[in-house]
Each structure stands twice: as structure tokens, then as C-alpha cells.
Amino acid sequence: MKLFHSPASPFVRKVMVTLHETGQVDQVELIPTNTTAVATDPALKAANPLGKLPALVRDEGPTLVDSRVITRFLNDRAGGTLYPEARIWDVLTLEATADGVMEAGVLMVYETRVRPEDKVFDGWIEAQWGKAIGGVQAINDRWMGHLNGPVDAGQIAVACALGYLDFRHADRDWRATCPELARWFTQFGERPSMAATAP
């Protein structure tokens, strides 16, 4: 298998953490990929017509796109426990919330990196931050019991989302109103899978 890869992407990191947690890192070739929303890498676009990272090219079957699809495939492939049936709707909801935080954080970066300076819309940036911090606050207020349970895909997604906020938006200080989540993230960040995939 081949994975279109950028170490700065939180969605790619989620896939990489899953590979580590399920013992499949050595079974995937990483394809370094530089791409943006307005300048798509041609090889990536050939594999994924949406031009988005990550994309997992399988030896058999079509390329898988979207991190949630890829992580679920990798978990099933390894007979993993990251999507436990008994808690599946909680896991998927938490993962989707964390993915929304990631998406908002990425859109904030694109607004200043991709747009011409005179077209940057500060209101858009602040609206995206509102979505990101709203998701983070909801995780802190609602999901700590789940986060303190057995490791699953929801936890991995949350950790990658928070790691991305630290990486790209550290000055926003999401920890200020989320002390429980901050403590959890410090502990979860010590997992070998997180240390090995830090951007």
C-alpha cells in the first residue's frame, strides 16, 4: 500500500497514528506530497480526484480517501479494536467532532497562506476559530469519560486535532478553558504513536 503523506496534515497524522497503533507502519510506503487547495499535486489528483490528503492506494481495490474511511479500513485490516461495536456511535461522533476541529484549523491556515494578502478575510478566520474552539470545549465538557477509557479512533482524532492547534495556532491557547482536556492530551501525547508522528 502507498499513502500520500504530508507530516503537517492532521488528517494524515491520524492515519499514521492508526498505523502505529495497529502495527502496520512497515506495510505502507509513504509518498511525500506538497499540495494546497489551489495547487494540487498531480500525482495526488490522479489517485484522488478531490486532490485531498490523505489518500491510501491499495494493492487491490480502489484508492481510499478521507481519513475516517482509511483509519476504519486499517483497523479492520489489522483486526484492531479502535472502532468497538459496543461504543461505535460515540466513537464516530467524537471522531467527527475532532475532524471538524482539524478542518477549521486548516481553513484558518489556508486563509492567510493561499489568499492574496489584500483578500484575507479576518471574519472568516475568527469564524473558523469559533468552530474549532467550540468543538474543543464540547470535548472537554462532554467527552472526558470517554477519553479516559480504552484507546479508540475517537481519542486518536482528538489528540491529532489538539496537536494541530498547538502546531499552527499555539497563540490561541485552547488550554485556557479546557484544563481537563489539556491534562489528558499531555498524557496521551506520550504514547509512542504520537511521539513518532509529531509534525
C-alpha positions, 0 to 999 in steps of 0.5 A: 500500500502507498499513502500520500503523506504530508507530516503537517496534515492532521488528517494524515497524522491520524492515519499514521497514528492508526498505523502505529497503533495497529502495527502496520507502519512497515506495510505502507510506503509513504509518498511525500506530497506538497499540495494546497487547495489551489495547487494540487499535486498531480500525482495526488489528483490522479489517485484522488480526484478531490486532490485531498490528503490523505489518500491510501492506494491499495494493492487491490481495490480502489484508492481510499480517501478521507481519513475516517474511511482509511483509519476504519479500513486499517483497523479492520485490516489489522483486526484492531479494536479502535472502532468497538461495536459496543461504543461505535456511535460515540466513537464516530461522533467524537471522531467527527467532532475532532475532524471538524476541529482539524478542518477549521484549523486548516481553513484558518491556515489556508486563509492567510497562506493561499489568499492574496494578502489584500483578500484575507478575510479576518471574519472568516478566520475568527469564524473558523476559530469559533468552530474549532474552539467550540468543538474543543470545549464540547470535548472537554465538557462532554467527552472526558469519560470517554477519553479516559477509557480504552484507546479508540479512533475517537481519542486518536482524532482528538489528540491529532486535532489538539496537536494541530492547534498547538502546531499552527495556532499555539497563540490561541491557547485552547488550554485556557478553558479546557484544563481537563482536556489539556491534562489528558492530551499531555498524557496521551501525547506520550504514547509512542504513536504520537511521539513518532508522528509529531509534525 
